[in-house]
């Protein structure tokens, strides 16, 4: 049976990446899972730490953004024939013990994508207020558009099959911030998506690949525009691919 792939987008994560890989390997044996780290133009020793840990690293020549980093993971998975991909952050917020549970849900429930949700049940997760407003607003929008309750439309902890991977390598992929807009795109394209409740941890260093408070405001504006564009295409009868 072909191994499954765990893709980790990373930017300046030299202090966290080895611990994250170690936790993954605690629950996901190299016999069943390969790991690839997408180093998105880090200026520190992220690449060296990954190689020292004995895992594969793909390096962008400069910082291209979170969306491009995760799409690189999809392309690598497709090019190497992986049927399933788990996507997990490098900073330790995502607990790897859920990966197998997510894969089981994906296959048992005949889903295309499983999203790890911080808010499906109360786990005490706290987010910066700007992002929290965005999270709540966009989850409500996705719920309204898709007709099913979505509690965490901005979660980057995901497991998907190769059909979704292929879909997400198209030219319309929202490379800036592929979150809520991506779930709407997948819904219109007929893919089956569901959430699984899990506990996530706050970033102890207070940083993320999404950047500063100003970038969080930009995120809200850009995500709103992206969702509006997708809905406009749908209303106009244009194919959402």
C-alpha positions as CSV (number, residue, x, y, z in Angstrom):
1,X,0.0,0.0,0.0
2,X,1.3,3.4,-0.9
3,X,2.5,5.6,2.0
4,X,0.4,8.6,3.0
5,X,2.0,12.0,3.0
6,X,2.2,14.6,5.8
7,X,2.9,18.1,4.5
8,X,4.1,20.8,6.8
9,X,4.3,24.4,5.5
10,X,7.0,26.3,7.5
11,X,8.4,29.8,7.6
12,X,11.2,30.6,10.1
13,X,10.3,27.6,12.3
14,X,13.8,26.5,13.4
15,X,12.7,26.5,17.1
16,X,9.7,24.3,16.5
17,X,10.1,22.1,13.5
18,X,12.1,19.3,15.1
19,X,9.7,19.0,18.0
20,X,6.8,19.0,15.5
21,X,8.4,16.2,13.4
22,X,9.2,14.3,16.6
23,X,5.5,14.4,17.7
24,X,4.4,13.3,14.2
25,X,6.7,10.4,14.3
26,X,5.4,9.4,17.7
27,X,2.0,8.6,16.1
28,X,2.9,8.1,12.4
29,X,5.4,5.5,11.5
30,X,7.8,6.0,8.6
31,X,6.5,2.6,7.3
32,X,3.1,4.2,6.7
33,X,3.8,8.0,6.3
34,X,6.3,10.1,4.5
35,X,6.8,13.7,5.7
36,X,7.7,16.7,3.6
37,X,8.4,20.2,4.9
38,X,7.7,23.1,2.6
39,X,10.2,25.7,3.7
40,X,8.7,29.0,2.4
41,X,11.9,31.0,2.1
42,X,12.9,30.9,5.7
43,X,15.8,33.1,6.8
44,X,16.7,30.9,9.7
45,X,17.9,27.3,9.9
46,X,14.5,25.6,9.3
47,X,15.9,23.7,6.3
48,X,18.9,22.4,8.2
49,X,16.8,21.3,11.2
50,X,14.5,19.3,8.8
51,X,17.4,17.6,7.2
52,X,19.0,16.8,10.5
53,X,15.6,15.2,11.5
54,X,15.9,12.9,8.4
55,X,12.9,14.3,6.5
56,X,12.3,15.7,3.1
57,X,12.4,19.5,2.7
58,X,11.4,21.6,-0.4
59,X,12.7,25.1,-0.3
60,X,11.1,28.1,-1.9
61,X,13.7,30.7,-3.1
62,X,11.9,33.4,-1.2
63,X,8.8,33.8,1.0
64,X,5.9,33.2,-1.3
65,X,3.1,33.0,1.3
66,X,1.1,30.3,3.1
67,X,-1.1,29.5,0.2
68,X,1.7,28.9,-2.2
69,X,3.5,26.8,0.5
70,X,0.5,24.4,1.0
71,X,-0.1,24.2,-2.8
72,X,3.5,23.1,-3.2
73,X,2.7,20.3,-0.9
74,X,-0.3,19.2,-3.0
75,X,1.8,19.3,-6.2
76,X,4.5,17.2,-4.6
77,X,1.9,14.7,-3.4
78,X,0.4,14.3,-6.8
79,X,3.7,14.1,-8.6
80,X,4.8,11.3,-6.3
81,X,1.5,9.3,-6.4
82,X,0.2,9.8,-2.9
83,X,-3.5,9.0,-2.4
84,X,-3.9,10.8,0.9
85,X,-2.4,13.9,2.3
86,X,-2.4,15.3,5.9
87,X,-1.6,19.0,6.3
88,X,-0.3,20.2,9.6
89,X,1.3,23.4,10.8
90,X,4.9,23.6,11.8
91,X,4.6,25.6,15.0
92,X,3.1,22.9,17.3
93,X,-0.5,24.2,17.4
94,X,-1.8,21.0,15.7
95,X,-1.7,17.7,17.6
96,X,-0.5,14.9,15.3
97,X,-2.4,12.2,17.3
98,X,-5.5,13.2,15.4
99,X,-4.1,12.3,11.9
100,X,-5.1,8.7,12.0
101,X,-8.5,9.5,13.3
102,X,-9.0,12.1,10.5
103,X,-8.0,9.6,7.9
104,X,-10.3,7.0,9.3
105,X,-13.2,9.5,9.2
106,X,-12.3,10.4,5.6
107,X,-12.4,6.9,4.4
108,X,-15.2,5.5,6.5
109,X,-17.6,8.4,5.8
110,X,-16.6,8.6,2.1
111,X,-15.4,12.2,2.4
112,X,-13.0,14.1,0.3
113,X,-11.7,16.5,2.9
114,X,-11.7,16.4,6.7
115,X,-11.0,19.7,8.6
116,X,-9.8,19.8,12.2
117,X,-12.0,22.2,14.2
118,X,-11.1,24.1,17.3
119,X,-14.6,25.2,17.9
120,X,-16.8,22.1,17.2
121,X,-16.7,21.7,21.0
122,X,-15.4,24.0,23.7
123,X,-11.6,23.4,24.1
124,X,-10.7,26.8,25.5
125,X,-8.8,27.8,22.4
126,X,-8.1,31.6,22.3
127,X,-7.3,33.6,19.2
128,X,-6.3,37.2,18.7
129,X,-9.4,39.3,18.6
130,X,-9.1,40.4,15.0
131,X,-8.7,36.9,13.8
132,X,-11.4,35.6,16.1
133,X,-13.9,38.1,14.5
134,X,-12.8,36.9,11.1
135,X,-13.1,33.2,12.1
136,X,-16.6,33.7,13.4
137,X,-17.8,35.8,10.5
138,X,-16.4,33.5,7.8
139,X,-17.6,30.3,9.5
140,X,-21.1,31.8,9.4
141,X,-20.8,32.7,5.8
142,X,-19.6,29.3,4.8
143,X,-22.4,27.7,6.8
144,X,-24.9,29.8,5.0
145,X,-23.5,29.1,1.5
146,X,-23.0,25.4,2.0
147,X,-26.2,24.7,4.0
148,X,-24.4,22.9,6.8
149,X,-22.9,24.1,10.0
150,X,-19.2,25.0,9.8
151,X,-17.4,25.9,13.0
152,X,-13.8,26.5,11.9
153,X,-13.5,27.7,8.3
154,X,-9.9,28.9,8.8
155,X,-8.3,25.7,10.1
156,X,-5.2,24.6,8.3
157,X,-5.3,21.1,9.9
158,X,-6.7,19.0,7.1
159,X,-6.7,15.5,5.6
160,X,-7.7,15.1,1.9
161,X,-7.8,12.6,-0.9
162,X,-6.0,13.0,-4.2
163,X,-9.1,14.3,-6.0
164,X,-9.0,17.3,-3.8
165,X,-5.3,17.7,-4.2
166,X,-5.7,17.8,-7.9
167,X,-8.5,20.3,-7.7
168,X,-6.4,22.6,-5.4
169,X,-3.6,22.8,-8.0
170,X,-5.7,24.7,-10.5
171,X,-5.1,28.3,-11.4
172,X,-8.0,29.7,-9.4
173,X,-6.5,28.4,-6.1
174,X,-6.6,31.4,-3.7
175,X,-2.9,31.6,-2.9
176,X,-3.1,34.5,-0.5
177,X,-5.3,32.9,2.2
178,X,-6.9,29.7,1.2
179,X,-9.4,29.2,4.1
180,X,-13.2,29.9,4.0
181,X,-13.1,30.7,0.3
182,X,-11.6,27.3,-0.4
183,X,-14.4,25.5,1.5
184,X,-16.9,27.3,-0.7
185,X,-15.1,26.4,-3.9
186,X,-15.0,22.8,-2.8
187,X,-18.7,22.8,-2.0
188,X,-19.6,24.3,-5.4
189,X,-17.4,21.7,-7.1
190,X,-19.3,18.9,-5.4
191,X,-16.7,17.7,-2.9
192,X,-17.7,16.2,0.4
193,X,-16.3,18.1,3.4
194,X,-16.8,17.6,7.1
195,X,-15.2,18.7,10.4
196,X,-13.8,16.7,13.3
197,X,-13.5,18.2,16.8
198,X,-10.0,18.5,18.3
199,X,-8.0,20.4,20.7
200,X,-5.4,22.8,19.3
201,X,-2.7,24.8,21.1
202,X,-1.9,28.5,21.0
203,X,1.3,29.6,19.4
204,X,3.6,30.2,22.3
205,X,5.8,32.6,20.2
206,X,2.8,34.7,19.2
207,X,3.5,34.5,15.5
208,X,2.0,32.7,12.5
209,X,2.4,32.4,8.8
210,X,-0.4,34.9,8.5
211,X,1.7,37.6,10.0
212,X,1.0,40.8,12.0
213,X,-2.2,42.5,13.2
214,X,-2.2,44.7,10.0
215,X,-2.0,41.5,7.9
216,X,-4.9,40.1,9.9
217,X,-7.0,43.1,8.8
218,X,-5.8,42.6,5.3
219,X,-6.7,38.9,5.6
220,X,-10.3,39.8,6.5
221,X,-10.6,42.2,3.5
222,X,-9.0,39.9,1.0
223,X,-11.0,36.8,2.2
224,X,-14.2,38.8,1.8
225,X,-13.2,39.8,-1.7
226,X,-12.3,36.2,-2.6
227,X,-15.6,34.9,-1.3
228,X,-17.5,37.6,-3.2
229,X,-15.7,36.7,-6.4
230,X,-16.5,33.0,-6.0
231,X,-20.2,33.7,-5.3
232,X,-20.3,36.1,-8.3
233,X,-18.9,33.5,-10.6
234,X,-21.5,31.0,-9.3
235,X,-24.4,33.4,-9.8
236,X,-23.2,34.3,-13.3
237,X,-23.2,30.7,-14.2
238,X,-19.4,30.5,-14.6
239,X,-17.7,27.2,-13.6
240,X,-15.9,27.3,-10.3
241,X,-12.8,25.2,-10.8
